[in-house]
Amino acid sequence: MADLLDEAETRFRALQSYRVTLHSTGADGDRQVMRYFYRKPGWVRIECVEPHQDAVLIYDPGARRARLWPFGLRLAAAFSLAADNPLIRSRRGHTVDRSDVGALLENLRALRMGGRLALLDDDEIAARAAIGFEVAGAAGVTVAGAHCNRVWLAHDTLFPLRVESFGAAGELIETVDMVDVGLDIRFPERFFTP
Protein backbone atom coordinates (compact mmCIF):
# COMPACT_ATOMS: atom_id res chain seq x y z
CA MET A 1 0.00 0.00 0.00
CA ALA A 2 2.84 2.39 0.75
CA ASP A 3 4.06 1.70 -2.79
CA LEU A 4 1.05 3.56 -4.22
CA LEU A 5 2.27 6.83 -2.72
CA ASP A 6 5.85 6.05 -3.80
CA GLU A 7 4.71 5.36 -7.37
CA ALA A 8 2.63 8.56 -7.47
CA GLU A 9 5.72 10.52 -6.41
CA THR A 10 7.86 8.79 -9.04
CA ARG A 11 5.35 9.65 -11.76
CA PHE A 12 5.13 13.27 -10.59
CA ARG A 13 8.93 13.62 -10.71
CA ALA A 14 8.82 12.43 -14.35
CA LEU A 15 6.33 15.17 -15.32
CA GLN A 16 7.52 18.47 -16.75
CA SER A 17 4.20 20.31 -16.47
CA TYR A 18 0.49 20.01 -15.83
CA ARG A 19 -2.75 21.96 -15.80
CA VAL A 20 -5.85 21.34 -13.75
CA THR A 21 -9.03 23.11 -12.68
CA LEU A 22 -9.32 23.05 -8.89
CA HIS A 23 -12.68 23.07 -7.11
CA SER A 24 -12.08 23.62 -3.41
CA THR A 25 -14.87 23.49 -0.83
CA GLY A 26 -14.22 24.20 2.84
CA ALA A 27 -16.20 22.63 5.66
CA ASP A 28 -17.89 26.01 6.11
CA GLY A 29 -19.12 25.94 2.50
CA ASP A 30 -16.51 28.43 1.30
CA ARG A 31 -15.91 27.59 -2.36
CA GLN A 32 -13.08 28.48 -4.73
CA VAL A 33 -12.55 27.57 -8.38
CA MET A 34 -9.28 28.23 -10.16
CA ARG A 35 -7.34 27.11 -13.19
CA TYR A 36 -3.90 25.99 -12.04
CA PHE A 37 -0.84 25.62 -14.29
CA TYR A 38 2.55 24.23 -13.25
CA ARG A 39 5.89 23.92 -15.03
CA LYS A 40 9.15 22.70 -13.53
CA PRO A 41 11.20 23.87 -11.74
CA GLY A 42 8.29 25.45 -9.86
CA TRP A 43 6.54 28.02 -12.05
CA VAL A 44 2.89 28.42 -11.05
CA ARG A 45 0.11 30.34 -12.75
CA ILE A 46 -3.30 30.57 -11.11
CA GLU A 47 -6.30 32.05 -12.90
CA CYS A 48 -9.16 32.64 -10.47
CA VAL A 49 -12.68 31.79 -11.59
CA GLU A 50 -14.48 32.30 -8.28
CA PRO A 51 -14.71 34.17 -6.03
CA HIS A 52 -12.05 36.56 -7.44
CA GLN A 53 -12.94 36.27 -11.12
CA ASP A 54 -10.18 37.30 -13.55
CA ALA A 55 -7.42 37.65 -10.92
CA VAL A 56 -4.14 36.08 -12.09
CA LEU A 57 -1.20 35.07 -9.91
CA ILE A 58 2.15 33.93 -11.30
CA TYR A 59 4.93 32.58 -9.11
CA ASP A 60 8.56 32.79 -10.28
CA PRO A 61 10.65 30.17 -8.43
CA GLY A 62 13.94 31.88 -9.36
CA ALA A 63 12.94 35.22 -7.84
CA ARG A 64 10.83 33.51 -5.13
CA ARG A 65 8.21 36.19 -5.80
CA ALA A 66 4.64 36.19 -7.06
CA ARG A 67 3.03 38.78 -9.29
CA LEU A 68 -0.67 39.41 -8.77
CA TRP A 69 -2.96 41.02 -11.32
CA PRO A 70 -6.15 41.46 -9.24
CA PHE A 71 -8.26 42.51 -12.23
CA GLY A 72 -6.70 40.30 -14.92
CA LEU A 73 -3.74 40.54 -17.24
CA ARG A 74 -5.43 43.03 -19.56
CA LEU A 75 -4.92 45.74 -16.92
CA ALA A 76 -1.32 46.74 -16.24
CA ALA A 77 -1.78 47.01 -12.46
CA ALA A 78 0.25 44.23 -10.81
CA PHE A 79 1.75 43.70 -7.40
CA SER A 80 4.98 41.87 -6.61
CA LEU A 81 4.58 39.84 -3.41
CA ALA A 82 6.49 37.32 -1.32
CA ALA A 83 5.07 33.81 -1.53
CA ASP A 84 3.92 33.95 2.10
CA ASN A 85 2.22 37.35 1.82
CA PRO A 86 -1.19 37.22 3.58
CA LEU A 87 -2.88 38.63 0.47
CA ILE A 88 -2.13 35.45 -1.47
CA ARG A 89 -1.88 32.86 1.31
CA SER A 90 -4.91 30.56 1.54
CA ARG A 91 -7.21 30.57 4.55
CA ARG A 92 -5.53 27.31 5.63
CA GLY A 93 -2.08 28.90 5.39
CA HIS A 94 -0.99 27.37 2.08
CA THR A 95 1.50 29.38 0.05
CA VAL A 96 1.89 29.49 -3.73
CA ASP A 97 5.44 28.14 -3.58
CA ARG A 98 4.12 24.95 -1.90
CA SER A 99 0.87 24.62 -3.85
CA ASP A 100 1.80 22.02 -6.48
CA VAL A 101 1.07 18.28 -6.51
CA GLY A 102 4.69 17.54 -5.57
CA ALA A 103 4.23 19.47 -2.32
CA LEU A 104 0.97 17.56 -1.66
CA LEU A 105 2.76 14.23 -2.11
CA GLU A 106 5.59 15.36 0.21
CA ASN A 107 3.00 16.31 2.84
CA LEU A 108 1.35 12.90 2.51
CA ARG A 109 4.72 11.18 2.94
CA ALA A 110 5.46 13.27 6.06
CA LEU A 111 2.02 12.44 7.51
CA ARG A 112 2.55 8.73 6.84
CA MET A 113 5.84 8.69 8.83
CA GLY A 114 4.81 7.25 12.19
CA GLY A 115 1.21 7.14 11.00
CA ARG A 116 -0.61 4.78 8.70
CA LEU A 117 -1.68 4.37 5.09
CA ALA A 118 -4.79 2.33 4.22
CA LEU A 119 -6.24 1.51 0.82
CA LEU A 120 -9.80 2.71 0.08
CA ASP A 121 -12.31 1.29 -2.36
CA ASP A 122 -11.87 2.22 -6.01
CA ASP A 123 -14.16 4.99 -7.18
CA GLU A 124 -14.93 7.18 -10.15
CA ILE A 125 -13.93 10.83 -9.86
CA ALA A 126 -14.76 13.28 -12.65
CA ALA A 127 -15.65 10.33 -14.92
CA ARG A 128 -12.23 8.73 -14.37
CA ALA A 129 -11.45 5.45 -12.64
CA ALA A 130 -9.65 6.22 -9.38
CA ILE A 131 -7.84 4.32 -6.66
CA GLY A 132 -8.06 5.75 -3.16
CA PHE A 133 -6.03 5.68 0.01
CA GLU A 134 -6.12 7.32 3.42
CA VAL A 135 -3.05 8.65 5.19
CA ALA A 136 -3.35 9.48 8.90
CA GLY A 137 -0.59 10.86 11.09
CA ALA A 138 0.45 9.53 14.46
CA ALA A 139 -1.52 10.79 17.46
CA GLY A 140 -1.38 14.59 17.61
CA VAL A 141 0.55 14.94 14.33
CA THR A 142 -0.65 17.31 11.62
CA VAL A 143 1.01 18.31 8.36
CA ALA A 144 -0.12 21.45 6.54
CA GLY A 145 -3.02 21.65 9.00
CA ALA A 146 -4.33 18.12 8.35
CA HIS A 147 -4.14 15.01 10.54
CA CYS A 148 -5.68 12.76 7.89
CA ASN A 149 -6.08 12.91 4.11
CA ARG A 150 -8.17 10.76 1.80
CA VAL A 151 -6.76 10.85 -1.70
CA TRP A 152 -8.03 9.41 -4.98
CA LEU A 153 -5.56 9.02 -7.85
CA ALA A 154 -6.39 8.40 -11.50
CA HIS A 155 -5.82 4.68 -12.18
CA ASP A 156 -3.88 5.35 -15.39
CA THR A 157 -1.59 8.22 -14.31
CA LEU A 158 -1.68 8.16 -10.48
CA PHE A 159 -2.30 11.92 -10.62
CA PRO A 160 -4.54 13.17 -7.78
CA LEU A 161 -8.20 13.74 -8.65
CA ARG A 162 -9.62 14.39 -5.17
CA VAL A 163 -8.16 15.19 -1.76
CA GLU A 164 -10.19 15.38 1.44
CA SER A 165 -8.42 16.84 4.47
CA PHE A 166 -9.46 16.18 8.08
CA GLY A 167 -8.43 17.71 11.39
CA ALA A 168 -7.22 15.90 14.52
CA ALA A 169 -10.79 15.42 15.78
CA GLY A 170 -11.85 13.83 12.48
CA GLU A 171 -13.67 16.92 11.22
CA LEU A 172 -13.65 17.63 7.49
CA ILE A 173 -11.54 20.68 6.69
CA GLU A 174 -11.63 20.83 2.91
CA THR A 175 -12.37 18.85 -0.25
CA VAL A 176 -10.41 19.61 -3.41
CA ASP A 177 -11.49 18.13 -6.75
CA MET A 178 -9.13 18.31 -9.72
CA VAL A 179 -10.76 18.22 -13.15
CA ASP A 180 -9.66 18.92 -16.72
CA VAL A 181 -6.27 17.42 -15.89
CA GLY A 182 -3.63 17.71 -18.61
CA LEU A 183 -0.13 16.32 -18.13
CA ASP A 184 3.12 17.39 -19.82
CA ILE A 185 1.47 20.43 -21.41
CA ARG A 186 3.46 22.67 -23.75
CA PHE A 187 2.68 26.20 -22.64
CA PRO A 188 3.15 29.28 -24.85
CA GLU A 189 6.58 30.88 -24.52
CA ARG A 190 5.54 33.80 -22.29
CA PHE A 191 2.76 32.00 -20.41
CA PHE A 192 4.53 32.35 -17.05
CA THR A 193 6.17 35.70 -17.88
CA PRO A 194 3.50 37.89 -19.54
ZIPE-V753853 format. One record per residue. N is the residue number from 1. PSI is psi in radians with two decimals (* if undefined). Layout:
# ZIPE-V753853
N_PSI + N_PSI
This chain:
# ZIPE-V753853
1_-0.68 + 2_-0.45 + 3_-0.47 + 4_-0.80 + 5_-0.74 + 6_-0.78 + 7_-0.67 + 8_-0.71 + 9_-0.72 + 10_-0.77 + 11_-0.64 + 12_-0.75 + 13_-0.51 + 14_-0.31 + 15_2.59 + 16_-0.48 + 17_2.87 + 18_2.87 + 19_2.63 + 20_2.63 + 21_2.15 + 22_2.30 + 23_1.87 + 24_2.27 + 25_2.10 + 26_2.87 + 27_-0.47 + 28_0.06 + 29_-0.12 + 30_2.23 + 31_2.43 + 32_2.48 + 33_2.28 + 34_2.61 + 35_2.23 + 36_2.28 + 37_2.40 + 38_2.39 + 39_2.34 + 40_2.52 + 41_0.40 + 42_0.23 + 43_2.38 + 44_2.36 + 45_2.22 + 46_2.19 + 47_1.96 + 48_2.38 + 49_-0.82 + 50_2.49 + 51_-0.21 + 52_1.14 + 53_2.33 + 54_-0.24 + 55_2.46 + 56_2.36 + 57_2.27 + 58_2.21 + 59_2.25 + 60_1.92 + 61_-0.47 + 62_-0.78 + 63_-0.28 + 64_0.68 + 65_2.69 + 66_2.51 + 67_2.34 + 68_2.17 + 69_1.67 + 70_-0.37 + 71_0.33 + 72_2.86 + 73_-0.36 + 74_-0.29 + 75_2.40 + 76_-0.32 + 77_2.05 + 78_2.63 + 79_2.46 + 80_2.17 + 81_2.62 + 82_2.66 + 83_-0.49 + 84_0.22 + 85_2.33 + 86_-0.44 + 87_-0.47 + 88_0.04 + 89_2.44 + 90_2.90 + 91_-0.50 + 92_0.04 + 93_0.10 + 94_2.48 + 95_2.69 + 96_-0.53 + 97_-0.19 + 98_0.69 + 99_-0.10 + 100_2.98 + 101_-0.58 + 102_-0.73 + 103_-0.69 + 104_-0.84 + 105_-0.65 + 106_-0.73 + 107_-0.72 + 108_-0.73 + 109_-0.77 + 110_-0.69 + 111_-0.65 + 112_-0.52 + 113_2.02 + 114_-0.17 + 115_-2.48 + 116_2.72 + 117_2.24 + 118_2.41 + 119_2.45 + 120_2.96 + 121_2.58 + 122_2.72 + 123_3.14 + 124_2.15 + 125_2.18 + 126_0.77 + 127_0.43 + 128_2.43 + 129_2.33 + 130_2.57 + 131_2.36 + 132_2.70 + 133_2.78 + 134_2.29 + 135_2.16 + 136_2.41 + 137_2.93 + 138_2.88 + 139_2.21 + 140_-0.01 + 141_2.28 + 142_2.62 + 143_2.21 + 144_0.64 + 145_-0.04 + 146_2.46 + 147_-0.43 + 148_2.46 + 149_2.37 + 150_2.24 + 151_2.36 + 152_2.21 + 153_2.54 + 154_2.31 + 155_-0.75 + 156_-0.56 + 157_-0.26 + 158_0.48 + 159_2.39 + 160_2.41 + 161_-0.48 + 162_2.45 + 163_2.20 + 164_2.24 + 165_2.43 + 166_2.56 + 167_-3.14 + 168_-0.48 + 169_0.12 + 170_0.10 + 171_2.44 + 172_2.28 + 173_-0.83 + 174_2.59 + 175_2.26 + 176_2.10 + 177_2.41 + 178_2.02 + 179_2.98 + 180_0.72 + 181_2.30 + 182_2.27 + 183_2.58 + 184_0.94 + 185_2.44 + 186_1.93 + 187_2.67 + 188_2.71 + 189_-0.77 + 190_0.41 + 191_-0.69 + 192_-0.04 + 193_1.11 + 194_*
